[in-house]
């Protein structure tokens, strides 16, 4: 099942929040629509903190949730490797849960 939510990457504006190509460029996550479709049940992306933005400092979408700010997960059990943080010791996504934080 899926539902539409406001795009977290552009905060629903439909415009590229970093104006990488130009001030009028469309958001690369929602393609200018201001909304994205997510699979449910969804949990806030622990890798980016639900912002949809790459926490590694690049001005691009989160590599775990693809900029949507949430991930599909039916489990409530935290990943045994990253303890639910979604991050490996080097700051990259956990290899066991793929950055989702849950098994």
ZIRA-V944371 format. One record per residue. N is the residue number from 1. OMEGA is omega in radians with two decimals (* if undefined). D_LAST is the distance of its C-alpha to the last C-alpha in Angstrom with 2 decimals. Layout:
BEGIN
n;omega;d_last
N;OMEGA;D_LAST
N;OMEGA;D_LAST
END
This chain:
BEGIN
n;omega;d_last
1;-3.14;19.79
2;3.08;20.52
3;3.11;22.61
4;3.08;24.67
5;3.06;24.39
6;-3.13;26.51
7;-3.14;25.57
8;-3.10;24.12
9;-3.12;25.20
10;-3.10;28.85
11;3.05;28.67
12;-3.11;30.08
13;-3.08;33.21
14;-3.13;32.61
15;3.10;34.03
16;-3.06;32.63
17;-3.13;32.07
18;3.13;33.13
19;-3.08;36.06
20;3.13;35.33
21;3.09;37.73
22;3.12;39.89
23;-3.12;39.95
24;-3.13;39.90
25;3.07;36.97
26;3.07;34.37
27;-3.12;30.76
28;-3.14;28.78
29;-3.08;25.74
30;-3.13;27.65
31;3.07;30.77
32;-3.09;33.02
33;-3.11;32.03
34;3.12;30.45
35;3.07;27.68
36;3.10;24.49
37;3.11;22.61
38;3.07;18.92
39;3.11;16.73
40;0.05;15.93
41;-3.10;14.10
42;3.06;13.63
43;3.09;12.62
44;-3.14;14.70
45;-3.13;13.68
46;-3.11;13.02
47;-3.13;14.37
48;-3.11;17.72
49;3.12;17.81
50;-3.12;18.42
51;-3.07;21.64
52;-3.09;20.87
53;-3.10;22.69
54;-3.11;21.77
55;-3.12;21.48
56;3.05;23.00
57;3.12;26.37
58;3.14;27.06
59;-3.14;28.46
60;-3.14;26.05
61;3.10;23.02
62;-3.10;19.55
63;3.11;18.12
64;-3.08;14.56
65;-3.12;15.67
66;3.07;19.07
67;-3.08;20.93
68;3.11;19.84
69;3.12;18.30
70;-3.14;15.29
71;3.06;12.28
72;3.07;11.34
73;3.07;8.30
74;-3.11;8.81
75;3.00;6.17
76;-3.12;7.80
77;3.10;5.96
78;3.11;6.18
79;-3.11;4.99
80;-3.11;7.76
81;-3.09;9.55
82;-3.14;10.27
83;3.07;10.06
84;-3.14;8.84
85;-3.09;11.76
86;-3.06;10.43
87;3.02;13.43
88;-3.10;14.58
89;3.13;17.83
90;3.12;19.92
91;3.09;18.65
92;3.12;17.17
93;3.10;13.64
94;-3.11;11.15
95;-3.12;11.36
96;-3.08;8.08
97;-3.13;5.95
98;3.08;9.48
99;-3.10;10.19
100;3.12;8.13
101;-3.13;6.96
102;3.11;3.81
103;*;0.00
END
